[in-house]
Amino acid sequence: MAPRGGATHGARGATGAPERTPLVRRLRRLSLAAAALAVLASPWWGRAILRRMDFFRVRRVEIEGARYVAPDEIVSRLRVDTTASVWDDASPLEARVREHPQVRDVRIGRRLPGTLVVRVTENPPVALVSSARGLVVTDATGDSLPVDPTRIDVDLPVLASRDTLLLRLLGEVRAQEPALFARLSEARRTPRGEVVLVFPEHRVLASADVTAQRLADLRPVELDLARRALRVAELDLRFRDQVIARLP
């Protein structure tokens, strides 16, 4: 099946069959849909009947939520063709897609008469980690993700090493403070274990146990400095309930 949201397969008919008018085709679809609803209201064997109807063969696959994983990779893992029905059990399909290292979760629904809708939740990348192979896209747990930064635009902070404390912090910041995360260009730790976060305007110094909630205290301070047209070299969060601004 083709990528970019799915595959469309033309219906096959007998040569020389009389052409149906749009109205006739529409009425036929409506009648089949009504029949499907009636069968669904029947006992468990109703779905088995629907699976044998050509009207509900899979003709298209739509992928939703995929940003870093290519849709054709999802489609290839589904391994469905036009012999499959939208009423088939989706659990085996979900299990195959979930094995992809970029996929955290997946749910497959249907749009009648012949479309499977695959809703993907990805493992979000949080950093580009320097390695012998170059920069590796990494998630908050420290696992490498199959994302090629030369092929896909990934604007992520850079880490000199696979520091699990920093990766966990970046995961929290991405989830809770996305605007702050979008500005972050680098993260590292000092020899004493303190956290250094580098932004285009300044750097931030924090203790090793800093949280995303604490980093949110930066925003009102930055707004006040901008209002007063003051530039700073560093904002220090190491002191309780304080943000210390150091001038260049």
C-alpha positions in Angstrom: 0.0 0.0 0.0 1.1 3.5 -0.7 2.4 5.9 2.0 1.2 9.4 2.9 -2.0 8.5 4.6 -2.9 5.2 2.9 -3.6 3.3 -0.2 -6.5 3.4 -2.6 -7.4 0.4 -4.6 -9.9 0.6 -7.5 -12.9 -1.6 -7.4 -12.8 -4.4 -10.0 -16.0 -5.1 -12.0 -17.0 -7.5 -14.8 -16.3 -6.3 -18.3 -19.4 -5.1 -20.1 -21.5 -4.7 -16.9 -24.1 -1.9 -17.2 -22.8 1.4 -15.7 -24.7 2.5 -12.6 -25.7 6.1 -12.3 -24.4 8.1 -9.3 -27.8 8.0 -7.7 -28.0 4.2 -8.0 -24.5 3.8 -6.5 -25.4 6.1 -3.6 -28.6 4.2 -2.9 -26.7 1.0 -3.0 -24.1 2.3 -0.5 -26.8 3.5 1.8 -28.7 0.3 1.7 -25.5 -1.7 2.5 -24.7 0.7 5.3 -28.1 0.2 6.7 -27.7 -3.6 6.4 -24.4 -3.3 8.2 -26.0 -1.5 11.1 -28.7 -4.1 11.3 -26.2 -6.9 11.4 -24.1 -5.2 14.0 -27.2 -5.1 16.2 -27.4 -8.8 15.9 -25.5 -11.3 18.0 -21.8 -12.0 17.8 -22.1 -13.7 14.4 -23.2 -10.4 12.8 -19.6 -9.2 12.4 -18.6 -12.5 10.8 -21.2 -11.9 8.1 -19.9 -8.3 7.5 -16.3 -9.6 7.1 -17.4 -11.7 4.1 -18.9 -8.7 2.2 -16.8 -7.2 -0.6 -18.3 -3.8 0.2 -16.2 -3.6 3.4 -12.9 -4.7 1.9 -10.0 -2.4 2.9 -9.4 0.1 0.1 -7.5 2.8 2.0 -5.4 3.3 5.1 -5.1 6.6 6.8 -2.2 7.4 9.3 -2.7 10.0 12.0 -0.2 11.3 14.5 3.0 10.2 12.7 5.5 13.0 12.6 8.9 11.2 12.8 8.0 7.7 11.6 7.3 7.5 7.8 3.7 6.5 7.1 4.8 3.8 4.6 6.7 2.1 7.5 3.4 1.9 9.4 1.5 0.6 6.3 4.2 -2.1 5.7 3.9 -3.4 9.3 0.1 -3.7 8.9 0.5 -6.1 6.1 -3.1 -5.7 4.9 -4.4 -5.8 1.3 -7.7 -5.7 -0.5 -8.6 -9.2 0.8 -8.8 -7.8 4.3 -12.0 -6.4 5.8 -12.4 -3.4 8.0 -14.3 -5.7 10.3 -11.3 -8.0 10.9 -9.9 -8.0 14.4 -7.5 -5.1 14.6 -5.5 -6.4 17.6 -2.8 -8.3 15.5 -2.4 -5.2 13.4 -1.9 -2.9 16.4 0.6 -5.4 17.9 2.7 -5.3 14.7 2.7 -1.5 14.6 3.5 -1.2 18.3 6.7 -3.1 17.7 8.2 -0.1 15.9 10.7 1.6 18.2 9.3 5.0 17.4 5.7 4.0 18.3 4.6 4.3 21.9 1.0 3.2 21.3 -1.5 2.7 18.4 -5.2 2.4 18.0 -6.9 1.3 14.8 -10.5 2.4 13.9 -12.6 2.2 10.8 -14.3 4.6 8.5 -17.0 2.8 6.5 -17.1 1.4 4.0 -13.4 0.6 3.4 -10.9 2.7 5.4 -8.7 1.8 8.3 -7.7 4.8 10.5 -4.4 4.2 12.3 -3.9 6.6 15.2 -0.2 6.6 16.3 1.3 7.9 19.5 5.0 8.3 19.0 7.9 8.2 21.5 8.9 11.9 21.4 12.6 12.7 20.9 14.1 15.0 23.4 17.7 15.4 22.4 20.5 14.9 19.9 23.2 13.0 21.7 26.8 13.0 20.5 28.2 9.6 19.7 30.9 7.9 17.6 28.2 7.7 14.9 27.5 11.4 15.1 24.3 12.9 16.6 21.8 10.3 17.6 18.1 11.2 18.2 17.2 10.0 21.8 14.1 9.8 23.9 13.7 10.7 27.6 14.6 7.1 28.7 17.9 7.2 26.9 16.9 4.9 24.0 18.0 5.8 20.5 15.2 6.4 18.1 15.1 5.5 14.4 15.0 9.1 13.2 17.5 10.3 10.7 18.3 14.0 11.4 19.7 14.4 7.9 16.3 13.4 6.4 13.8 14.8 9.0 14.0 18.3 10.5 14.5 17.8 14.2 15.2 20.9 16.3 16.4 19.4 19.5 18.9 20.4 22.2 22.3 18.8 21.9 23.9 16.7 24.7 27.6 15.8 24.7 26.8 12.3 26.3 23.8 10.1 27.1 23.1 11.7 30.5 20.0 10.0 31.8 19.3 12.8 34.4 19.4 15.5 31.6 17.3 13.3 29.3 14.6 12.8 31.9 14.6 16.5 32.6 14.3 17.4 28.9 11.4 14.9 28.7 9.6 16.7 31.5 10.2 20.2 30.0 9.0 19.1 26.5 5.8 17.7 28.0 5.1 20.5 30.5 6.8 23.6 29.1 6.9 23.2 25.3 7.6 26.8 24.6 10.7 26.7 26.8 11.8 23.5 25.3 11.5 24.9 21.8 14.1 27.6 22.7 16.6 25.2 24.3 19.8 24.6 22.2 22.1 22.7 24.6 22.1 20.9 28.0 25.1 19.8 30.0 26.3 19.3 33.6 29.2 21.0 35.4 31.9 18.9 37.1 29.9 19.5 40.4 26.8 17.9 38.8 24.9 21.2 38.4 22.6 21.6 35.3 23.5 24.1 32.6 20.8 24.9 30.0 21.8 27.1 27.0 19.3 29.4 25.3 19.9 31.9 22.5 19.6 34.8 24.9 21.5 33.4 28.0 22.3 30.3 29.9 20.5 28.9 33.0 22.3 27.4 35.9 20.3 25.0 38.2 20.8 22.3 40.8 20.8 18.7 39.7 17.2 18.2 41.1 15.7 21.0 39.1 12.2 20.3 37.7 10.2 21.6 34.7 7.9 23.4 37.2 10.9 25.3 38.6 12.1 26.2 35.1 8.7 27.8 34.5 9.9 30.5 37.0 12.2 31.8 34.3 9.4 33.2 32.1 8.2 36.1 34.3 11.9 37.1 35.0 12.7 37.0 31.3 9.6 39.2 30.5 10.6 41.7 33.2 14.2 41.9 31.8 12.9 42.4 28.3 10.6 45.2 29.4 13.5 46.9 31.0 15.7 46.3 28.0 18.3 44.5 30.1 20.6 41.7 28.8 21.9 39.0 31.1 24.5 36.4 30.7 23.1 33.9 33.2 20.0 33.2 35.2 20.7 31.2 38.4 18.0 29.0 39.8 20.0 27.3 42.5 18.6 29.3 45.4 15.2 28.6 46.8 12.4 30.8 45.5 14.8 33.1 43.8 16.0 33.8 40.2 19.4 35.6 40.2 20.2 37.5 37.0 23.9 38.0 36.2 24.9 40.7 33.7 27.4 40.1 30.9 
